[in-house]
């Protein structure tokens, strides 16, 4: 298999665009968490009313909201990490190789931590460990 060409470092315009996208995603997640939290508090106030079927439905809704809040909180931490990397000048560099991560990859997922090549290497290693 041929080696992939080395990715170029981000231009200042690309970096600014990606940082803006990170801030927007962070704000969106904070708002979603705020809304879910207030929604779950309202659900807690309604709890205890109705029959067993109503209670089962309410319990399922609370469980779903909890999973969604956990997912959003995890993603929020993932988005906060590259914002810290911006401050120390390492945003856009693979955490495994310190090589630039391609703009196309970062455009799709500005909070990604690894280059495609390194991520594939990690996945192959995980697969090998799983088989052994």
Secondary structure, 3 states (H helix, E strand, C coil): CCCCCCCCCCCHHHHHHHHHHHHHHHHHHHHHHHHHHHHHHHHHHHCCCCCHHHHHHHHHHHHHHHHHHHHHHHHHHHHHHHHHHHHHCCCCECCCCCCECCHHHHHHCCCCCCCHHHHHHHHHHHHHHHHC
